[in-house]
Amino acid sequence: MRRLAAKALGQLGDLKSIPVLLKLLEDRDRQVRAAAAISLGSYHHPLAAQTILDALPNAKPAVRAGMVYALAQINDVI
């Protein structure tokens, strides 16, 4: 259910859901973390990239991979 919620948030495209998706990058379920990273990457918006960059230094090492993936997806468009 959390994985589907993360996916749906990415499809909505509402920048207000970025903090929720960032929190989902810390979920215990690997599939939820992956869905959150993909959703964050789908925003293709500089604000999304900046929010992720701001959160990156304090993120756990396991979460950083998803954040970097999302940044790479955003960078492909910007």
mmCIF file of the N, C-alpha and C atoms, coordinates in Angstrom:
data_MODEL
# 
_entry.id   MODEL 
# 
loop_
_atom_site.group_PDB 
_atom_site.id 
_atom_site.type_symbol 
_atom_site.label_atom_id 
_atom_site.label_alt_id 
_atom_site.label_comp_id 
_atom_site.label_asym_id 
_atom_site.label_entity_id 
_atom_site.label_seq_id 
_atom_site.pdbx_PDB_ins_code 
_atom_site.Cartn_x 
_atom_site.Cartn_y 
_atom_site.Cartn_z 
_atom_site.occupancy 
_atom_site.B_iso_or_equiv 
_atom_site.pdbx_formal_charge 
_atom_site.auth_seq_id 
_atom_site.auth_comp_id 
_atom_site.auth_asym_id 
_atom_site.auth_atom_id 
_atom_site.pdbx_PDB_model_num 
ATOM 1   N N  . MET A 1 1  ? 0.814  -1.185 0.000   1.00 0.00 ? 1  MET A N  1 
ATOM 2   C CA . MET A 1 1  ? 0.000  0.000  0.000   1.00 0.00 ? 1  MET A CA 1 
ATOM 3   C C  . MET A 1 1  ? 0.868  1.263  0.000   1.00 0.00 ? 1  MET A C  1 
ATOM 4   N N  . ARG A 1 2  ? 1.942  1.255  0.798   1.00 0.00 ? 2  ARG A N  1 
ATOM 5   C CA . ARG A 1 2  ? 2.826  2.432  0.847   1.00 0.00 ? 2  ARG A CA 1 
ATOM 6   C C  . ARG A 1 2  ? 3.527  2.632  -0.494  1.00 0.00 ? 2  ARG A C  1 
ATOM 7   N N  . ARG A 1 3  ? 3.886  1.535  -1.153  1.00 0.00 ? 3  ARG A N  1 
ATOM 8   C CA . ARG A 1 3  ? 4.541  1.634  -2.461  1.00 0.00 ? 3  ARG A CA 1 
ATOM 9   C C  . ARG A 1 3  ? 3.604  2.296  -3.467  1.00 0.00 ? 3  ARG A C  1 
ATOM 10  N N  . LEU A 1 4  ? 2.355  1.878  -3.468  1.00 0.00 ? 4  LEU A N  1 
ATOM 11  C CA . LEU A 1 4  ? 1.377  2.462  -4.383  1.00 0.00 ? 4  LEU A CA 1 
ATOM 12  C C  . LEU A 1 4  ? 1.119  3.931  -4.063  1.00 0.00 ? 4  LEU A C  1 
ATOM 13  N N  . ALA A 1 5  ? 1.133  4.268  -2.780  1.00 0.00 ? 5  ALA A N  1 
ATOM 14  C CA . ALA A 1 5  ? 0.952  5.668  -2.389  1.00 0.00 ? 5  ALA A CA 1 
ATOM 15  C C  . ALA A 1 5  ? 2.116  6.520  -2.895  1.00 0.00 ? 5  ALA A C  1 
ATOM 16  N N  . ALA A 1 6  ? 3.327  6.007  -2.762  1.00 0.00 ? 6  ALA A N  1 
ATOM 17  C CA . ALA A 1 6  ? 4.499  6.743  -3.259  1.00 0.00 ? 6  ALA A CA 1 
ATOM 18  C C  . ALA A 1 6  ? 4.403  6.944  -4.763  1.00 0.00 ? 6  ALA A C  1 
ATOM 19  N N  . LYS A 1 7  ? 3.988  5.912  -5.450  1.00 0.00 ? 7  LYS A N  1 
ATOM 20  C CA . LYS A 1 7  ? 3.841  6.005  -6.912  1.00 0.00 ? 7  LYS A CA 1 
ATOM 21  C C  . LYS A 1 7  ? 2.774  7.040  -7.284  1.00 0.00 ? 7  LYS A C  1 
ATOM 22  N N  . ALA A 1 8  ? 1.652  7.024  -6.566  1.00 0.00 ? 8  ALA A N  1 
ATOM 23  C CA . ALA A 1 8  ? 0.564  7.967  -6.846  1.00 0.00 ? 8  ALA A CA 1 
ATOM 24  C C  . ALA A 1 8  ? 0.998  9.412  -6.586  1.00 0.00 ? 8  ALA A C  1 
ATOM 25  N N  . LEU A 1 9  ? 1.766  9.630  -5.537  1.00 0.00 ? 9  LEU A N  1 
ATOM 26  C CA . LEU A 1 9  ? 2.247  10.986 -5.253  1.00 0.00 ? 9  LEU A CA 1 
ATOM 27  C C  . LEU A 1 9  ? 3.113  11.507 -6.393  1.00 0.00 ? 9  LEU A C  1 
ATOM 28  N N  . GLY A 1 10 ? 3.910  10.640 -6.979  1.00 0.00 ? 10 GLY A N  1 
ATOM 29  C CA . GLY A 1 10 ? 4.729  11.045 -8.111  1.00 0.00 ? 10 GLY A CA 1 
ATOM 30  C C  . GLY A 1 10 ? 3.894  11.400 -9.323  1.00 0.00 ? 10 GLY A C  1 
ATOM 31  N N  . GLN A 1 11 ? 2.805  10.697 -9.503  1.00 0.00 ? 11 GLN A N  1 
ATOM 32  C CA . GLN A 1 11 ? 1.936  10.948 -10.653 1.00 0.00 ? 11 GLN A CA 1 
ATOM 33  C C  . GLN A 1 11 ? 1.121  12.223 -10.486 1.00 0.00 ? 11 GLN A C  1 
ATOM 34  N N  . LEU A 1 12 ? 0.845  12.597 -9.239  1.00 0.00 ? 12 LEU A N  1 
ATOM 35  C CA . LEU A 1 12 ? 0.091  13.828 -8.995  1.00 0.00 ? 12 LEU A CA 1 
ATOM 36  C C  . LEU A 1 12 ? 0.878  15.064 -9.397  1.00 0.00 ? 12 LEU A C  1 
ATOM 37  N N  . GLY A 1 13 ? 2.176  15.046 -9.127  1.00 0.00 ? 13 GLY A N  1 
ATOM 38  C CA . GLY A 1 13 ? 3.021  16.164 -9.507  1.00 0.00 ? 13 GLY A CA 1 
ATOM 39  C C  . GLY A 1 13 ? 2.899  17.378 -8.607  1.00 0.00 ? 13 GLY A C  1 
ATOM 40  N N  . ASP A 1 14 ? 2.313  17.229 -7.432  1.00 0.00 ? 14 ASP A N  1 
ATOM 41  C CA . ASP A 1 14 ? 2.168  18.344 -6.499  1.00 0.00 ? 14 ASP A CA 1 
ATOM 42  C C  . ASP A 1 14 ? 3.462  18.480 -5.695  1.00 0.00 ? 14 ASP A C  1 
ATOM 43  N N  . LEU A 1 15 ? 4.122  19.616 -5.825  1.00 0.00 ? 15 LEU A N  1 
ATOM 44  C CA . LEU A 1 15 ? 5.402  19.827 -5.147  1.00 0.00 ? 15 LEU A CA 1 
ATOM 45  C C  . LEU A 1 15 ? 5.284  19.746 -3.633  1.00 0.00 ? 15 LEU A C  1 
ATOM 46  N N  . LYS A 1 16 ? 4.095  19.902 -3.095  1.00 0.00 ? 16 LYS A N  1 
ATOM 47  C CA . LYS A 1 16 ? 3.892  19.791 -1.650  1.00 0.00 ? 16 LYS A CA 1 
ATOM 48  C C  . LYS A 1 16 ? 4.106  18.370 -1.141  1.00 0.00 ? 16 LYS A C  1 
ATOM 49  N N  . SER A 1 17 ? 4.107  17.391 -2.027  1.00 0.00 ? 17 SER A N  1 
ATOM 50  C CA . SER A 1 17 ? 4.292  16.004 -1.598  1.00 0.00 ? 17 SER A CA 1 
ATOM 51  C C  . SER A 1 17 ? 5.772  15.596 -1.560  1.00 0.00 ? 17 SER A C  1 
ATOM 52  N N  . ILE A 1 18 ? 6.670  16.488 -1.941  1.00 0.00 ? 18 ILE A N  1 
ATOM 53  C CA . ILE A 1 18 ? 8.097  16.170 -1.922  1.00 0.00 ? 18 ILE A CA 1 
ATOM 54  C C  . ILE A 1 18 ? 8.572  15.789 -0.519  1.00 0.00 ? 18 ILE A C  1 
ATOM 55  N N  . PRO A 1 19 ? 8.218  16.537 0.535   1.00 0.00 ? 19 PRO A N  1 
ATOM 56  C CA . PRO A 1 19 ? 8.661  16.116 1.874   1.00 0.00 ? 19 PRO A CA 1 
ATOM 57  C C  . PRO A 1 19 ? 8.153  14.725 2.271   1.00 0.00 ? 19 PRO A C  1 
ATOM 58  N N  . VAL A 1 20 ? 6.949  14.381 1.852   1.00 0.00 ? 20 VAL A N  1 
ATOM 59  C CA . VAL A 1 20 ? 6.407  13.047 2.153   1.00 0.00 ? 20 VAL A CA 1 
ATOM 60  C C  . VAL A 1 20 ? 7.233  11.986 1.437   1.00 0.00 ? 20 VAL A C  1 
ATOM 61  N N  . LEU A 1 21 ? 7.553  12.241 0.185   1.00 0.00 ? 21 LEU A N  1 
ATOM 62  C CA . LEU A 1 21 ? 8.353  11.275 -0.578  1.00 0.00 ? 21 LEU A CA 1 
ATOM 63  C C  . LEU A 1 21 ? 9.762  11.151 -0.002  1.00 0.00 ? 21 LEU A C  1 
ATOM 64  N N  . LEU A 1 22 ? 10.322 12.246 0.454   1.00 0.00 ? 22 LEU A N  1 
ATOM 65  C CA . LEU A 1 22 ? 11.638 12.184 1.090   1.00 0.00 ? 22 LEU A CA 1 
ATOM 66  C C  . LEU A 1 22 ? 11.585 11.307 2.337   1.00 0.00 ? 22 LEU A C  1 
ATOM 67  N N  . LYS A 1 23 ? 10.519 11.412 3.097   1.00 0.00 ? 23 LYS A N  1 
ATOM 68  C CA . LYS A 1 23 ? 10.356 10.573 4.284   1.00 0.00 ? 23 LYS A CA 1 
ATOM 69  C C  . LYS A 1 23 ? 10.207 9.100  3.886   1.00 0.00 ? 23 LYS A C  1 
ATOM 70  N N  . LEU A 1 24 ? 9.522  8.850  2.776   1.00 0.00 ? 24 LEU A N  1 
ATOM 71  C CA . LEU A 1 24 ? 9.351  7.473  2.310   1.00 0.00 ? 24 LEU A CA 1 
ATOM 72  C C  . LEU A 1 24 ? 10.667 6.849  1.848   1.00 0.00 ? 24 LEU A C  1 
ATOM 73  N N  . LEU A 1 25 ? 11.658 7.679  1.548   1.00 0.00 ? 25 LEU A N  1 
ATOM 74  C CA . LEU A 1 25 ? 12.976 7.135  1.203   1.00 0.00 ? 25 LEU A CA 1 
ATOM 75  C C  . LEU A 1 25 ? 13.610 6.416  2.397   1.00 0.00 ? 25 LEU A C  1 
ATOM 76  N N  . GLU A 1 26 ? 13.080 6.645  3.581   1.00 0.00 ? 26 GLU A N  1 
ATOM 77  C CA . GLU A 1 26 ? 13.590 6.002  4.790   1.00 0.00 ? 26 GLU A CA 1 
ATOM 78  C C  . GLU A 1 26 ? 12.731 4.811  5.223   1.00 0.00 ? 26 GLU A C  1 
ATOM 79  N N  . ASP A 1 27 ? 11.750 4.448  4.423   1.00 0.00 ? 27 ASP A N  1 
ATOM 80  C CA . ASP A 1 27 ? 10.856 3.342  4.765   1.00 0.00 ? 27 ASP A CA 1 
ATOM 81  C C  . ASP A 1 27 ? 11.641 2.041  4.907   1.00 0.00 ? 27 ASP A C  1 
ATOM 82  N N  . ARG A 1 28 ? 11.123 1.134  5.722   1.00 0.00 ? 28 ARG A N  1 
ATOM 83  C CA . ARG A 1 28 ? 11.812 -0.147 5.942   1.00 0.00 ? 28 ARG A CA 1 
ATOM 84  C C  . ARG A 1 28 ? 11.730 -1.066 4.723   1.00 0.00 ? 28 ARG A C  1 
ATOM 85  N N  . ASP A 1 29 ? 10.750 -0.830 3.864   1.00 0.00 ? 29 ASP A N  1 
ATOM 86  C CA . ASP A 1 29 ? 10.545 -1.677 2.687   1.00 0.00 ? 29 ASP A CA 1 
ATOM 87  C C  . ASP A 1 29 ? 11.314 -1.113 1.493   1.00 0.00 ? 29 ASP A C  1 
ATOM 88  N N  . ARG A 1 30 ? 12.169 -1.932 0.921   1.00 0.00 ? 30 ARG A N  1 
ATOM 89  C CA . ARG A 1 30 ? 12.998 -1.516 -0.215  1.00 0.00 ? 30 ARG A CA 1 
ATOM 90  C C  . ARG A 1 30 ? 12.158 -1.062 -1.402  1.00 0.00 ? 30 ARG A C  1 
ATOM 91  N N  . GLN A 1 31 ? 11.021 -1.719 -1.653  1.00 0.00 ? 31 GLN A N  1 
ATOM 92  C CA . GLN A 1 31 ? 10.172 -1.348 -2.783  1.00 0.00 ? 31 GLN A CA 1 
ATOM 93  C C  . GLN A 1 31 ? 9.521  0.019  -2.579  1.00 0.00 ? 31 GLN A C  1 
ATOM 94  N N  . VAL A 1 32 ? 9.214  0.340  -1.345  1.00 0.00 ? 32 VAL A N  1 
ATOM 95  C CA . VAL A 1 32 ? 8.655  1.660  -1.045  1.00 0.00 ? 32 VAL A CA 1 
ATOM 96  C C  . VAL A 1 32 ? 9.712  2.722  -1.295  1.00 0.00 ? 32 VAL A C  1 
ATOM 97  N N  . ARG A 1 33 ? 10.936 2.464  -0.836  1.00 0.00 ? 33 ARG A N  1 
ATOM 98  C CA . ARG A 1 33 ? 12.032 3.421  -1.060  1.00 0.00 ? 33 ARG A CA 1 
ATOM 99  C C  . ARG A 1 33 ? 12.269 3.624  -2.553  1.00 0.00 ? 33 ARG A C  1 
ATOM 100 N N  . ALA A 1 34 ? 12.238 2.559  -3.322  1.00 0.00 ? 34 ALA A N  1 
ATOM 101 C CA . ALA A 1 34 ? 12.450 2.661  -4.771  1.00 0.00 ? 34 ALA A CA 1 
ATOM 102 C C  . ALA A 1 34 ? 11.335 3.474  -5.426  1.00 0.00 ? 34 ALA A C  1 
ATOM 103 N N  . ALA A 1 35 ? 10.098 3.216  -5.039  1.00 0.00 ? 35 ALA A N  1 
ATOM 104 C CA . ALA A 1 35 ? 8.969  3.956  -5.610  1.00 0.00 ? 35 ALA A CA 1 
ATOM 105 C C  . ALA A 1 35 ? 9.061  5.438  -5.269  1.00 0.00 ? 35 ALA A C  1 
ATOM 106 N N  . ALA A 1 36 ? 9.491  5.735  -4.043  1.00 0.00 ? 36 ALA A N  1 
ATOM 107 C CA . ALA A 1 36 ? 9.641  7.144  -3.646  1.00 0.00 ? 36 ALA A CA 1 
ATOM 108 C C  . ALA A 1 36 ? 10.724 7.826  -4.469  1.00 0.00 ? 36 ALA A C  1 
ATOM 109 N N  . ALA A 1 37 ? 11.845 7.151  -4.693  1.00 0.00 ? 37 ALA A N  1 
ATOM 110 C CA . ALA A 1 37 ? 12.933 7.727  -5.494  1.00 0.00 ? 37 ALA A CA 1 
ATOM 111 C C  . ALA A 1 37 ? 12.477 7.977  -6.925  1.00 0.00 ? 37 ALA A C  1 
ATOM 112 N N  . ILE A 1 38 ? 11.775 7.023  -7.491  1.00 0.00 ? 38 ILE A N  1 
ATOM 113 C CA . ILE A 1 38 ? 11.273 7.185  -8.862  1.00 0.00 ? 38 ILE A CA 1 
ATOM 114 C C  . ILE A 1 38 ? 10.279 8.340  -8.924  1.00 0.00 ? 38 ILE A C  1 
ATOM 115 N N  . SER A 1 39 ? 9.407  8.421  -7.926  1.00 0.00 ? 39 SER A N  1 
ATOM 116 C CA . SER A 1 39 ? 8.424  9.505  -7.896  1.00 0.00 ? 39 SER A CA 1 
ATOM 117 C C  . SER A 1 39 ? 9.094  10.861 -7.768  1.00 0.00 ? 39 SER A C  1 
ATOM 118 N N  . LEU A 1 40 ? 10.089 10.955 -6.912  1.00 0.00 ? 40 LEU A N  1 
ATOM 119 C CA . LEU A 1 40 ? 10.820 12.220 -6.777  1.00 0.00 ? 40 LEU A CA 1 
ATOM 120 C C  . LEU A 1 40 ? 11.482 12.595 -8.101  1.00 0.00 ? 40 LEU A C  1 
ATOM 121 N N  . GLY A 1 41 ? 12.028 11.621 -8.783  1.00 0.00 ? 41 GLY A N  1 
ATOM 122 C CA . GLY A 1 41 ? 12.665 11.888 -10.065 1.00 0.00 ? 41 GLY A CA 1 
ATOM 123 C C  . GLY A 1 41 ? 11.694 12.330 -11.133 1.00 0.00 ? 41 GLY A C  1 
ATOM 124 N N  . SER A 1 42 ? 10.435 11.966 -10.982 1.00 0.00 ? 42 SER A N  1 
ATOM 125 C CA . SER A 1 42 ? 9.434  12.319 -11.993 1.00 0.00 ? 42 SER A CA 1 
ATOM 126 C C  . SER A 1 42 ? 9.013  13.786 -11.931 1.00 0.00 ? 42 SER A C  1 
ATOM 127 N N  . TYR A 1 43 ? 9.376  14.479 -10.860 1.00 0.00 ? 43 TYR A N  1 
ATOM 128 C CA . TYR A 1 43 ? 8.964  15.872 -10.736 1.00 0.00 ? 43 TYR A CA 1 
ATOM 129 C C  . TYR A 1 43 ? 9.648  16.787 -11.751 1.00 0.00 ? 43 TYR A C  1 
ATOM 130 N N  . HIS A 1 44 ? 10.897 16.501 -12.097 1.00 0.00 ? 44 HIS A N  1 
ATOM 131 C CA . HIS A 1 44 ? 11.612 17.292 -13.100 1.00 0.00 ? 44 HIS A CA 1 
ATOM 132 C C  . HIS A 1 44 ? 11.477 18.793 -12.835 1.00 0.00 ? 44 HIS A C  1 
ATOM 133 N N  . HIS A 1 45 ? 11.661 19.161 -11.607 1.00 0.00 ? 45 HIS A N  1 
ATOM 134 C CA . HIS A 1 45 ? 11.496 20.557 -11.217 1.00 0.00 ? 45 HIS A CA 1 
ATOM 135 C C  . HIS A 1 45 ? 12.679 20.973 -10.350 1.00 0.00 ? 45 HIS A C  1 
ATOM 136 N N  . PRO A 1 46 ? 13.219 22.157 -10.580 1.00 0.00 ? 46 PRO A N  1 
ATOM 137 C CA . PRO A 1 46 ? 14.363 22.602 -9.778  1.00 0.00 ? 46 PRO A CA 1 
ATOM 138 C C  . PRO A 1 46 ? 14.088 22.612 -8.281  1.00 0.00 ? 46 PRO A C  1 
ATOM 139 N N  . LEU A 1 47 ? 12.847 22.911 -7.877  1.00 0.00 ? 47 LEU A N  1 
ATOM 140 C CA . LEU A 1 47 ? 12.514 22.907 -6.454  1.00 0.00 ? 47 LEU A CA 1 
ATOM 141 C C  . LEU A 1 47 ? 12.661 21.498 -5.869  1.00 0.00 ? 47 LEU A C  1 
ATOM 142 N N  . ALA A 1 48 ? 12.268 20.495 -6.626  1.00 0.00 ? 48 ALA A N  1 
ATOM 143 C CA . ALA A 1 48 ? 12.425 19.111 -6.167  1.00 0.00 ? 48 ALA A CA 1 
ATOM 144 C C  . ALA A 1 48 ? 13.907 18.799 -5.995  1.00 0.00 ? 48 ALA A C  1 
ATOM 145 N N  . ALA A 1 49 ? 14.706 19.195 -6.960  1.00 0.00 ? 49 ALA A N  1 
ATOM 146 C CA . ALA A 1 49 ? 16.146 18.938 -6.883  1.00 0.00 ? 49 ALA A CA 1 
ATOM 147 C C  . ALA A 1 49 ? 16.760 19.640 -5.669  1.00 0.00 ? 49 ALA A C  1 
ATOM 148 N N  . GLN A 1 50 ? 16.383 20.887 -5.446  1.00 0.00 ? 50 GLN A N  1 
ATOM 149 C CA . GLN A 1 50 ? 16.945 21.631 -4.317  1.00 0.00 ? 50 GLN A CA 1 
ATOM 150 C C  . GLN A 1 50 ? 16.519 21.020 -2.985  1.00 0.00 ? 50 GLN A C  1 
ATOM 151 N N  . THR A 1 51 ? 15.279 20.583 -2.886  1.00 0.00 ? 51 THR A N  1 
ATOM 152 C CA . THR A 1 51 ? 14.792 19.967 -1.652  1.00 0.00 ? 51 THR A CA 1 
ATOM 153 C C  . THR A 1 51 ? 15.564 18.686 -1.361  1.00 0.00 ? 51 THR A C  1 
ATOM 154 N N  . ILE A 1 52 ? 15.812 17.898 -2.384  1.00 0.00 ? 52 ILE A N  1 
ATOM 155 C CA . ILE A 1 52 ? 16.569 16.655 -2.213  1.00 0.00 ? 52 ILE A CA 1 
ATOM 156 C C  . ILE A 1 52 ? 18.006 16.975 -1.818  1.00 0.00 ? 52 ILE A C  1 
ATOM 157 N N  . LEU A 1 53 ? 18.611 17.952 -2.482  1.00 0.00 ? 53 LEU A N  1 
ATOM 158 C CA . LEU A 1 53 ? 19.989 18.341 -2.156  1.00 0.00 ? 53 LEU A CA 1 
ATOM 159 C C  . LEU A 1 53 ? 20.105 18.838 -0.719  1.00 0.00 ? 53 LEU A C  1 
ATOM 160 N N  . ASP A 1 54 ? 19.110 19.569 -0.263  1.00 0.00 ? 54 ASP A N  1 
ATOM 161 C CA . ASP A 1 54 ? 19.125 20.061 1.112   1.00 0.00 ? 54 ASP A CA 1 
ATOM 162 C C  . ASP A 1 54 ? 19.044 18.914 2.124   1.00 0.00 ? 54 ASP A C  1 
ATOM 163 N N  . ALA A 1 55 ? 18.305 17.878 1.784   1.00 0.00 ? 55 ALA A N  1 
ATOM 164 C CA . ALA A 1 55 ? 18.122 16.746 2.698   1.00 0.00 ? 55 ALA A CA 1 
ATOM 165 C C  . ALA A 1 55 ? 19.255 15.727 2.613   1.00 0.00 ? 55 ALA A C  1 
ATOM 166 N N  . LEU A 1 56 ? 20.016 15.749 1.551   1.00 0.00 ? 56 LEU A N  1 
ATOM 167 C CA . LEU A 1 56 ? 21.050 14.738 1.298   1.00 0.00 ? 56 LEU A CA 1 
ATOM 168 C C  . LEU A 1 56 ? 22.110 14.629 2.402   1.00 0.00 ? 56 LEU A C  1 
ATOM 169 N N  . PRO A 1 57 ? 22.659 15.717 2.911   1.00 0.00 ? 57 PRO A N  1 
ATOM 170 C CA . PRO A 1 57 ? 23.723 15.586 3.918   1.00 0.00 ? 57 PRO A CA 1 
ATOM 171 C C  . PRO A 1 57 ? 23.288 14.869 5.204   1.00 0.00 ? 57 PRO A C  1 
ATOM 172 N N  . ASN A 1 58 ? 22.026 14.977 5.551   1.00 0.00 ? 58 ASN A N  1 
ATOM 173 C CA . ASN A 1 58 ? 21.538 14.371 6.787   1.00 0.00 ? 58 ASN A CA 1 
ATOM 174 C C  . ASN A 1 58 ? 20.916 12.995 6.583   1.00 0.00 ? 58 ASN A C  1 
ATOM 175 N N  . ALA A 1 59 ? 20.872 12.538 5.347   1.00 0.00 ? 59 ALA A N  1 
ATOM 176 C CA . ALA A 1 59 ? 20.232 11.252 5.050   1.00 0.00 ? 59 ALA A CA 1 
ATOM 177 C C  . ALA A 1 59 ? 21.134 10.082 5.438   1.00 0.00 ? 59 ALA A C  1 
ATOM 178 N N  . LYS A 1 60 ? 20.487 8.996  5.799   1.00 0.00 ? 60 LYS A N  1 
ATOM 179 C CA . LYS A 1 60 ? 21.220 7.767  6.095   1.00 0.00 ? 60 LYS A CA 1 
ATOM 180 C C  . LYS A 1 60 ? 21.855 7.263  4.799   1.00 0.00 ? 60 LYS A C  1 
ATOM 181 N N  . PRO A 1 61 ? 22.991 6.587  4.893   1.00 0.00 ? 61 PRO A N  1 
ATOM 182 C CA . PRO A 1 61 ? 23.663 6.105  3.681   1.00 0.00 ? 61 PRO A CA 1 
ATOM 183 C C  . PRO A 1 61 ? 22.765 5.259  2.772   1.00 0.00 ? 61 PRO A C  1 
ATOM 184 N N  . ALA A 1 62 ? 21.932 4.432  3.345   1.00 0.00 ? 62 ALA A N  1 
ATOM 185 C CA . ALA A 1 62 ? 21.063 3.580  2.523   1.00 0.00 ? 62 ALA A CA 1 
ATOM 186 C C  . ALA A 1 62 ? 20.017 4.403  1.772   1.00 0.00 ? 62 ALA A C  1 
ATOM 187 N N  . VAL A 1 63 ? 19.664 5.559  2.292   1.00 0.00 ? 63 VAL A N  1 
ATOM 188 C CA . VAL A 1 63 ? 18.653 6.418  1.673   1.00 0.00 ? 63 VAL A CA 1 
ATOM 189 C C  . VAL A 1 63 ? 19.269 7.272  0.571   1.00 0.00 ? 63 VAL A C  1 
ATOM 190 N N  . ARG A 1 64 ? 20.533 7.574  0.712   1.00 0.00 ? 64 ARG A N  1 
ATOM 191 C CA . ARG A 1 64 ? 21.203 8.453  -0.263  1.00 0.00 ? 64 ARG A CA 1 
ATOM 192 C C  . ARG A 1 64 ? 21.156 7.907  -1.681  1.00 0.00 ? 64 ARG A C  1 
ATOM 193 N N  . ALA A 1 65 ? 21.197 6.603  -1.840  1.00 0.00 ? 65 ALA A N  1 
ATOM 194 C CA . ALA A 1 65 ? 21.155 6.014  -3.186  1.00 0.00 ? 65 ALA A CA 1 
ATOM 195 C C  . ALA A 1 65 ? 19.870 6.408  -3.902  1.00 0.00 ? 65 ALA A C  1 
ATOM 196 N N  . GLY A 1 66 ? 18.751 6.356  -3.200  1.00 0.00 ? 66 GLY A N  1 
ATOM 197 C CA . GLY A 1 66 ? 17.483 6.759  -3.803  1.00 0.00 ? 66 GLY A CA 1 
ATOM 198 C C  . GLY A 1 66 ? 17.452 8.234  -4.130  1.00 0.00 ? 66 GLY A C  1 
ATOM 199 N N  . MET A 1 67 ? 18.053 9.023  -3.266  1.00 0.00 ? 67 MET A N  1 
ATOM 200 C CA . MET A 1 67 ? 18.092 10.462 -3.503  1.00 0.00 ? 67 MET A CA 1 
ATOM 201 C C  . MET A 1 67 ? 18.953 10.788 -4.730  1.00 0.00 ? 67 MET A C  1 
ATOM 202 N N  . VAL A 1 68 ? 20.075 10.119 -4.841  1.00 0.00 ? 68 VAL A N  1 
ATOM 203 C CA . VAL A 1 68 ? 20.956 10.339 -5.995  1.00 0.00 ? 68 VAL A CA 1 
ATOM 204 C C  . VAL A 1 68 ? 20.255 9.903  -7.278  1.00 0.00 ? 68 VAL A C  1 
ATOM 205 N N  . TYR A 1 69 ? 19.535 8.792  -7.220  1.00 0.00 ? 69 TYR A N  1 
ATOM 206 C CA . TYR A 1 69 ? 18.770 8.333  -8.389  1.00 0.00 ? 69 TYR A CA 1 
ATOM 207 C C  . TYR A 1 69 ? 17.759 9.409  -8.801  1.00 0.00 ? 69 TYR A C  1 
ATOM 208 N N  . ALA A 1 70 ? 17.042 9.935  -7.828  1.00 0.00 ? 70 ALA A N  1 
ATOM 209 C CA . ALA A 1 70 ? 16.042 10.959 -8.127  1.00 0.00 ? 70 ALA A CA 1 
ATOM 210 C C  . ALA A 1 70 ? 16.690 12.195 -8.744  1.00 0.00 ? 70 ALA A C  1 
ATOM 211 N N  . LEU A 1 71 ? 17.827 12.605 -8.190  1.00 0.00 ? 71 LEU A N  1 
ATOM 212 C CA . LEU A 1 71 ? 18.542 13.763 -8.756  1.00 0.00 ? 71 LEU A CA 1 
ATOM 213 C C  . LEU A 1 71 ? 18.986 13.508 -10.192 1.00 0.00 ? 71 LEU A C  1 
ATOM 214 N N  . ALA A 1 72 ? 19.416 12.296 -10.461 1.00 0.00 ? 72 ALA A N  1 
ATOM 215 C CA . ALA A 1 72 ? 19.843 11.954 -11.826 1.00 0.00 ? 72 ALA A CA 1 
ATOM 216 C C  . ALA A 1 72 ? 18.659 12.041 -12.784 1.00 0.00 ? 72 ALA A C  1 
ATOM 217 N N  . GLN A 1 73 ? 17.500 11.577 -12.348 1.00 0.00 ? 73 GLN A N  1 
ATOM 218 C CA . GLN A 1 73 ? 16.297 11.641 -13.191 1.00 0.00 ? 73 GLN A CA 1 
ATOM 219 C C  . GLN A 1 73 ? 15.907 13.085 -13.445 1.00 0.00 ? 73 GLN A C  1 
ATOM 220 N N  . ILE A 1 74 ? 15.980 13.913 -12.423 1.00 0.00 ? 74 ILE A N  1 
ATOM 221 C CA . ILE A 1 74 ? 15.625 15.324 -12.575 1.00 0.00 ? 74 ILE A CA 1 
ATOM 222 C C  . ILE A 1 74 ? 16.620 16.015 -13.505 1.00 0.00 ? 74 ILE A C  1 
ATOM 223 N N  . ASN A 1 75 ? 17.898 15.720 -13.340 1.00 0.00 ? 75 ASN A N  1 
ATOM 224 C CA . ASN A 1 75 ? 18.951 16.340 -14.145 1.00 0.00 ? 75 ASN A CA 1 
ATOM 225 C C  . ASN A 1 75 ? 18.813 16.001 -15.619 1.00 0.00 ? 75 ASN A C  1 
ATOM 226 N N  . ASP A 1 76 ? 18.263 14.856 -15.945 1.00 0.00 ? 76 ASP A N  1 
ATOM 227 C CA . ASP A 1 76 ? 18.087 14.469 -17.341 1.00 0.00 ? 76 ASP A CA 1 
ATOM 228 C C  . ASP A 1 76 ? 17.157 15.415 -18.081 1.00 0.00 ? 76 ASP A C  1 
ATOM 229 N N  . VAL A 1 77 ? 16.304 16.099 -17.346 1.00 0.00 ? 77 VAL A N  1 
ATOM 230 C CA . VAL A 1 77 ? 15.314 16.977 -17.961 1.00 0.00 ? 77 VAL A CA 1 
ATOM 231 C C  . VAL A 1 77 ? 15.675 18.444 -17.853 1.00 0.00 ? 77 VAL A C  1 
ATOM 232 N N  . ILE A 1 78 ? 16.265 18.816 -16.718 1.00 0.00 ? 78 ILE A N  1 
ATOM 233 C CA . ILE A 1 78 ? 16.572 20.241 -16.477 1.00 0.00 ? 78 ILE A CA 1 
ATOM 234 C C  . ILE A 1 78 ? 17.734 20.689 -17.335 1.00 0.00 ? 78 ILE A C  1 
# 
